[in-house]
Amino acid sequence: MKLFVNLIRNLLGSIIAFFDVITRGSKLKRSPEEQSQVIAESENLTLYQFFGCPFCIKTRRAMYKYNVPVKKRSVSEGSPYREELLQGGGKVQTPCLRIENNDGVEWLYDSKAIIGYIEKRFVAAK
Ligand SMILES: N[C@@H](CCC(=O)N[C@@H](CS)C(=O)NCC(=O)O)C(=O)O
């Protein structure tokens, strides 16, 4: 039963992910200097996610649109990043953004909160 549910979930996720890719618009354009700065700052960000999770797709879509290249870690069953997320953030819920800054590490859950953070840090203020 669990296998069947996972199969359906992955199938639906793949269909959504496919439509996500073919309906993506263009990326936000910045000057080369500004984009280099964004790339450097996003080194400290990691998105813990599932490929087919609709909330993760929404979050990845926003990151693509805002041209913020955040590295991704899949937390599917058996992945070591699953345990990393559980230990660090406290629960296996995706998406979760790991933010490393001078004060330490913050684990930000919820697609809306993550997109808001990306907008505030990389779009609104620039
Ligand atoms: N409100 C959350 C919902 C996230 C959510 O439900 N994610 C699912 C995967 S699609 C999940 O991690 N479920 C496991 C759980 O909540 O424990 C968001 O927008 O990020």
Ligand as a Chemical Component Dictionary entry (heavy atoms), coordinates in Angstrom:
data_LIG
# 
_chem_comp.id                   LIG 
_chem_comp.type                 NON-POLYMER 
_chem_comp.pdbx_formal_charge   0 
_chem_comp.three_letter_code    LIG 
# 
loop_
_chem_comp_atom.comp_id 
_chem_comp_atom.atom_id 
_chem_comp_atom.alt_atom_id 
_chem_comp_atom.type_symbol 
_chem_comp_atom.charge 
_chem_comp_atom.model_Cartn_x 
_chem_comp_atom.model_Cartn_y 
_chem_comp_atom.model_Cartn_z 
_chem_comp_atom.pdbx_ordinal 
LIG N1  N1  N 0 2.569 24.663 4.702 1  
LIG C1  C1  C 0 3.734 23.899 4.324 2  
LIG C2  C2  C 0 3.314 22.498 3.917 3  
LIG C3  C3  C 0 4.500 21.602 3.611 4  
LIG C4  C4  C 0 4.111 20.142 3.457 5  
LIG O1  O1  O 0 2.999 19.723 3.808 6  
LIG N2  N2  N 0 5.041 19.365 2.922 7  
LIG C5  C5  C 0 4.861 17.939 2.827 8  
LIG C6  C6  C 0 5.482 17.388 1.558 9  
LIG S1  S1  S 0 4.606 17.922 0.125 10 
LIG C7  C7  C 0 5.558 17.283 3.989 11 
LIG O2  O2  O 0 6.719 17.541 4.249 12 
LIG N3  N3  N 0 4.840 16.432 4.697 13 
LIG C8  C8  C 0 5.406 15.726 5.830 14 
LIG C9  C9  C 0 5.039 16.357 7.121 15 
LIG O3  O3  O 0 4.409 17.438 7.133 16 
LIG O4  O4  O 0 5.413 15.790 8.136 17 
LIG C10 C10 C 0 4.454 24.630 3.189 18 
LIG O5  O5  O 0 3.838 25.458 2.490 19 
LIG O6  O6  O 0 5.663 24.435 3.027 20 
# 
loop_
_chem_comp_bond.comp_id 
_chem_comp_bond.atom_id_1 
_chem_comp_bond.atom_id_2 
_chem_comp_bond.value_order 
_chem_comp_bond.pdbx_ordinal 
LIG N1  C1  SING 1  
LIG C1  C2  SING 2  
LIG C1  C10 SING 3  
LIG C2  C3  SING 4  
LIG C3  C4  SING 5  
LIG C4  O1  DOUB 6  
LIG C4  N2  SING 7  
LIG N2  C5  SING 8  
LIG C5  C6  SING 9  
LIG C5  C7  SING 10 
LIG C6  S1  SING 11 
LIG C7  O2  DOUB 12 
LIG C7  N3  SING 13 
LIG N3  C8  SING 14 
LIG C8  C9  SING 15 
LIG C9  O3  DOUB 16 
LIG C9  O4  SING 17 
LIG C10 O5  DOUB 18 
LIG C10 O6  SING 19 
# 
